[in-house]
Amino acid sequence: MSTYVFKAIDLAGGKARGEVEADSKQAVSDQLKQRGLIVLDIADKHSSKNIELAFTKSVKPTELAIFARQLSTMISSGMSILRALYVLEEQTESKYLKETIVAVRKDVEAGLSLSDAMARHPKVFNPLFVAMTQAGEMGGVLEDSLARVADQLQKDAALRRQVKSAMIYPALVATFAIGVMMALVAFLVPVFEGVFKEFGGELPKLTQVSVLMSKIVTQYWWAMFGVTAVTIISFIKWKKTTWGRRQWDRFRLHVPMKIGTIVQEVAVARWSRTLASLTHAGVPLLQALEITGRTGGNVVVQEAMDSVIASVKRGGTIAAPLAQEPIFPSMVTHMVGVGEETGALDEMLDRIAEFYEEQVEAAVKALMSILEPILIIVIGAMVGFIVISMYLPLFEVYNRIE
């Protein structure tokens, strides 16, 4: 199939432009006629020969949240969707997001709905964004749905930012500790090794370990970096597999020192916030549960949603299968059950999200209070190991002299 660019007008005389994938120009013409458009011109689209790196094409959650909020504001003020998209594509600074908005605007001009146009760009607009936009279009409350999407994206980004910012300090300290260790092993140990050779005799086991580490760092550094790179690449590829991702997500939930607890609370908070947003927007429950599972960020949550969907299809409740899943605390299942009984499920889910977001904040602070002394002890042990291993031979020489 090829991509064609067309120009057309509708029965009211409005201009329409866009792109269509089809086998021939005649097929494009037939599609446009079915939409009620009068074809003016159809031409082949020549693909760009510029090479673009896939990983450079990304949109930050904060940028997407700003886009959703601005679009909501403009629509609520009475501006048409097309005009709002024109304004947004002019003022958006992100190059990739601007290209996406232009593509969405062209599709809307060609007759697609806003949600269908967004669905053609899954790397930017996830299923949650598309589903809430579609629900807003169907219910005539598009501006409210977009505003709630913006709130969801901002809170989700804030939760991630909170956890990441808390990990910056331990990461910096660990990097500094490794750097100090490498410097001592690479520069200090060889100097002492030359002195030890002059004394003769067998070195203590602890010193032999330090000397071996020094030789690895100074002589086989290429192998060390090669093994590290292969390990990292292998881990990333393993984690991308279905089995690997399942095992990794389950492992994260059982990491000690409250890290597993934080992972669980983040997953529950994100799950409840997403499901609350979808149900409040009027998305059908089964579709909302499916989207929540796919956007939950954890395979354990996704598998739990599969059992919930099966229960709902049988006419059961959401709370009953949730009670069988260890990732969901009993408080969550009880509150969801109350929400189902009272018809205020979205309100209960919002309360659950707020509670666990606060729990994450408290847990992160507690984790930091535990990590700080542990990191200090680890750094001291690393430096102490090198220093003691270097001075042990000197003590033996002193004993011989006496």
C-alpha positions in Angstrom: 0.0 0.0 0.0 1.1 3.6 -0.7 0.4 6.9 1.0 -1.6 9.5 -1.0 -2.2 13.2 -0.2 -5.6 14.6 -1.2 -7.5 17.8 -1.5 -11.2 17.8 -1.4 -14.3 19.8 -0.4 -17.4 18.8 1.5 -21.0 19.4 0.4 -21.0 22.7 2.4 -18.0 23.9 0.5 -15.5 23.4 3.4 -12.0 22.5 2.4 -10.5 19.1 3.5 -6.9 17.9 3.2 -5.2 14.8 4.5 -3.4 11.6 3.9 -4.8 8.2 3.1 -3.1 4.8 2.7 -4.5 2.8 -0.2 -3.6 0.5 -3.1 -4.3 3.1 -5.8 -5.6 6.6 -6.5 -8.9 5.1 -7.5 -9.2 3.4 -4.0 -8.5 6.8 -2.4 -11.2 8.4 -4.5 -13.7 5.8 -3.6 -12.9 6.3 0.2 -13.3 10.0 -0.1 -16.6 9.7 -2.0 -17.9 7.4 0.8 -17.1 10.2 3.3 -19.2 12.6 1.2 -16.3 14.6 -0.1 -15.7 16.0 -3.6 -12.2 15.1 -4.8 -10.1 18.0 -6.1 -6.6 16.4 -6.3 -4.9 13.2 -5.3 -1.1 12.9 -5.4 1.6 10.4 -4.2 3.3 11.3 -1.0 7.1 11.1 -1.3 8.6 9.7 1.9 11.4 11.6 3.5 14.9 10.3 3.1 16.1 11.8 6.4 17.2 9.2 8.9 15.5 9.7 12.3 16.5 7.8 15.5 13.5 6.1 17.1 14.5 6.8 20.6 14.6 10.6 19.9 10.9 10.5 19.1 9.2 10.8 22.5 6.9 13.2 24.3 7.2 13.9 28.0 4.1 13.3 30.1 4.2 17.0 31.3 4.1 18.2 27.6 1.2 15.9 26.8 -0.7 17.1 30.0 -0.2 20.7 28.9 -1.5 19.8 25.4 -4.6 18.2 26.9 -5.3 21.0 29.3 -4.9 23.7 26.6 -7.1 21.8 24.2 -9.7 21.4 26.9 -9.6 25.1 27.7 -10.0 26.2 24.0 -12.8 23.8 23.3 -14.7 24.9 26.5 -14.3 28.5 25.3 -16.3 27.7 22.1 -13.3 27.2 19.7 -13.7 24.4 17.1 -11.4 21.4 17.4 -9.7 22.2 14.1 -8.9 25.8 15.1 -7.7 24.7 18.5 -5.3 22.1 16.8 -4.1 24.9 14.5 -3.2 27.1 17.5 -1.6 24.2 19.4 0.6 23.2 16.5 1.9 26.7 16.2 2.8 27.2 19.9 4.0 23.7 20.8 7.8 23.6 21.3 8.3 19.9 21.2 9.1 18.9 17.6 7.7 15.4 17.7 4.5 16.5 19.5 4.1 19.3 16.9 4.4 16.8 14.1 1.9 14.5 15.7 -0.6 17.4 16.2 -0.2 18.3 12.6 -1.0 14.7 11.6 -4.0 14.6 13.9 -5.3 17.9 12.5 -5.0 16.6 9.0 -6.9 13.4 9.9 -9.6 15.5 11.5 -9.8 17.7 8.4 -10.2 14.5 6.4 -13.2 13.5 8.4 -11.9 11.4 11.2 -13.0 12.0 14.8 -10.4 13.4 17.2 -10.1 10.1 19.1 -9.7 8.0 15.9 -7.0 10.5 14.7 -5.2 10.2 18.1 -5.4 6.4 18.0 -3.2 6.4 14.9 -0.3 7.7 17.0 0.0 5.1 19.9 3.5 6.2 20.8 2.1 9.6 21.9 -1.5 9.0 22.8 -1.8 5.9 25.0 -5.1 3.8 25.2 -6.2 5.8 28.3 -5.9 9.1 26.4 -7.8 7.8 23.4 -10.5 6.1 25.4 -11.3 9.1 27.5 -11.3 11.4 24.4 -13.7 9.0 22.7 -15.9 8.9 25.8 -15.9 12.7 25.9 -16.9 12.9 22.2 -19.7 10.4 22.6 -21.1 12.1 25.8 -20.6 15.7 24.6 -18.2 16.5 27.4 -14.9 16.4 25.5 -13.5 19.4 27.4 -14.2 17.7 30.8 -12.6 14.4 29.6 -9.5 16.2 28.3 -9.2 18.1 31.6 -9.3 14.9 33.5 -6.7 13.3 31.2 -4.5 16.3 32.0 -5.0 15.8 35.7 -4.3 12.1 35.4 -1.0 12.7 33.4 0.2 15.3 35.8 -0.4 13.2 38.9 1.1 10.2 37.3 4.2 12.2 36.3 4.4 13.7 39.8 4.4 10.2 41.3 7.1 9.0 39.0 9.1 12.2 39.6 8.9 11.8 43.3 10.3 8.3 43.2 13.0 9.1 40.7 14.1 12.2 42.6 14.4 10.2 45.8 16.7 7.7 44.0 19.1 10.4 42.7 21.0 10.7 46.0 21.7 7.0 46.4 22.6 6.7 42.7 25.1 9.6 43.1 26.6 8.2 46.3 26.9 4.7 44.7 28.6 6.2 41.6 31.0 8.2 43.8 31.8 5.1 45.8 32.5 3.0 42.7 34.7 5.8 41.4 36.7 6.0 44.6 37.1 2.3 44.6 38.3 2.2 41.0 40.8 5.0 41.6 42.3 3.3 44.7 42.6 0.0 42.9 44.0 1.5 39.8 46.5 4.0 41.3 47.2 3.2 44.9 47.5 -0.6 44.9 50.1 -0.7 42.1 52.4 1.6 44.1 52.1 -0.6 47.2 52.6 -3.7 45.1 56.0 -2.4 43.9 57.0 -1.8 47.5 55.9 -5.3 48.6 58.0 -7.0 45.9 61.1 -5.5 47.4 60.4 -7.1 50.8 59.7 -10.5 49.3 57.7 -13.2 50.9 54.1 -14.2 50.3 51.4 -11.5 50.5 48.4 -11.9 52.8 45.2 -13.3 51.2 43.4 -9.9 51.6 46.3 -8.1 49.8 46.3 -10.7 47.0 42.6 -10.0 46.4 43.4 -6.2 46.1 46.3 -6.9 43.8 44.1 -9.1 41.6 41.5 -6.4 41.4 44.1 -3.9 40.4 45.4 -6.1 37.6 41.9 -6.6 36.3 41.2 -2.8 36.3 44.5 -1.8 34.8 45.2 -4.6 32.4 41.8 -6.1 31.5 39.6 -3.0 31.7 38.3 -3.7 28.2 37.0 -7.1 29.3 35.4 -5.6 32.4 33.6 -3.0 30.3 32.7 -5.6 27.7 31.2 -8.0 30.3 29.3 -5.0 31.9 27.9 -4.0 28.5 26.9 -7.5 27.6 25.2 -8.0 31.0 23.2 -4.8 30.7 22.1 -5.5 27.1 21.2 -9.1 27.9 19.2 -7.9 30.9 17.3 -5.3 28.8 16.5 -7.8 26.1 15.4 -10.4 28.8 13.2 -7.8 30.4 11.4 -7.1 27.1 10.4 -10.7 26.7 7.0 -11.7 28.1 8.5 -14.2 30.5 11.3 -11.8 31.6 8.9 -8.9 32.2 6.6 -11.1 34.3 9.5 -12.4 36.4 11.0 -8.9 36.8 7.7 -7.3 37.8 7.2 -10.0 40.4 10.7 -9.7 41.7 10.3 -5.9 42.2 7.4 -6.5 44.5 9.5 -8.6 46.8 12.7 -6.4 47.0 13.6 -5.9 50.7 14.1 -2.6 52.6 10.6 -1.4 51.7 11.5 -1.0 48.0 9.0 -3.8 47.1 6.3 -2.0 49.2 6.9 1.2 47.3 6.6 -0.6 44.0 3.3 -2.1 45.1 1.9 1.2 46.4 2.9 3.0 43.2 1.2 0.3 41.1 -2.0 0.4 43.3 -2.1 4.2 43.1 -1.7 4.3 39.4 -4.3 1.5 38.9 -6.9 3.2 41.0 -6.3 6.7 39.5 -6.5 5.3 35.9 -9.7 3.3 36.5 -11.3 6.2 38.3 -10.6 8.5 35.4 -12.0 6.1 32.9 -15.2 5.3 34.8 -15.8 8.9 35.6 -15.5 9.7 31.8 -18.1 7.2 31.0 -15.9 4.5 29.4 -17.6 1.1 29.5 -16.5 -0.9 32.5 -15.0 -3.8 30.6 -13.0 -1.5 28.3 -11.9 0.6 31.3 -10.6 -2.6 33.0 -8.8 -3.7 29.9 -7.1 -0.3 29.4 -6.2 -0.1 33.1 -4.4 -3.4 32.9 -2.5 -2.4 29.8 -1.4 1.0 31.2 -0.8 -0.2 34.7 3.0 -0.5 34.2 3.1 -3.9 36.0 2.3 -7.4 34.5 1.0 -8.5 37.9 -1.7 -5.8 37.7 -2.5 -6.7 34.1 -2.9 -10.4 35.0 -5.2 -9.4 37.9 -7.3 -7.4 35.5 -7.8 -10.4 33.3 -9.4 -12.3 36.2 -11.5 -9.2 37.1 -12.7 -8.9 33.5 -13.7 -12.6 33.5 -15.6 -12.0 36.7 -17.5 -9.0 35.4 -18.4 -10.9 32.2 -20.0 -13.6 34.3 -22.0 -10.9 36.2 -19.7 -10.8 39.2 -18.1 -7.9 41.0 -14.7 -6.3 40.8 -13.9 -6.6 44.5 -14.2 -10.4 44.6 -11.3 -11.3 42.2 -9.2 -8.4 43.5 -9.3 -10.0 47.0 -7.5 -13.1 45.5 -4.6 -11.0 44.2 -1.8 -10.4 46.7 -0.8 -7.1 45.1 -4.1 -5.4 46.2 -4.3 -4.9 50.0 -7.6 -5.7 51.7 -8.4 -2.1 52.2 -8.5 -1.6 48.5 -10.8 -4.5 47.9 -13.2 -3.4 50.7 -13.3 0.2 49.4 -13.9 -1.0 45.8 -16.7 -3.3 47.1 -18.3 -0.3 48.9 -18.0 1.8 45.8 -19.8 -0.9 43.7 -22.6 -1.2 46.2 -23.2 2.6 46.5 -22.6 3.4 42.9 -19.7 5.7 43.7 -16.9 3.6 42.3 -14.9 6.4 40.7 -15.0 8.4 44.0 -13.7 5.5 46.0 -11.0 4.8 43.5 -9.9 8.5 43.7 -9.7 8.2 47.5 -7.6 5.0 47.2 -5.2 6.8 44.8 -4.8 9.8 47.1 -4.2 7.5 50.1 -1.5 5.4 48.4 0.1 8.5 46.8 0.6 9.8 50.3 1.8 6.4 51.4 4.4 6.4 48.6 5.7 9.8 49.8 6.0 8.6 53.4 7.6 5.3 52.3 10.2 7.1 50.1 11.2 9.3 53.0 11.5 6.2 55.3 13.6 4.4 52.6 16.0 7.4 52.4 16.5 7.4 56.1 17.5 3.7 55.9 19.6 4.0 52.7 21.8 6.9 54.0 23.5 5.0 56.8 23.8 1.9 54.7 25.5 3.7 51.9 27.9 5.3 54.4 28.7 1.9 55.8 29.3 0.4 52.4 31.6 3.2 51.3 33.5 2.9 54.5 33.8 -0.8 54.1 35.1 -0.5 50.5 37.8 2.1 51.4 38.6 0.2 54.6 39.1 -3.0 52.7 41.7 -1.4 50.4 43.5 0.4 53.1 43.7 -2.6 55.4 44.8 -4.9 52.6 47.6 -2.5 51.8 48.9 -2.2 55.3 48.8 -5.9 56.3 52.1 -6.7 54.6 53.7 -3.7 56.4 52.6 -5.1 59.7 54.1 -8.5 58.8 57.4 -6.8 57.9 57.4 -4.9 61.2 56.8 -8.2 63.1 59.7 -9.8 61.3 62.0 -6.9 62.2 61.1 -7.3 65.9 
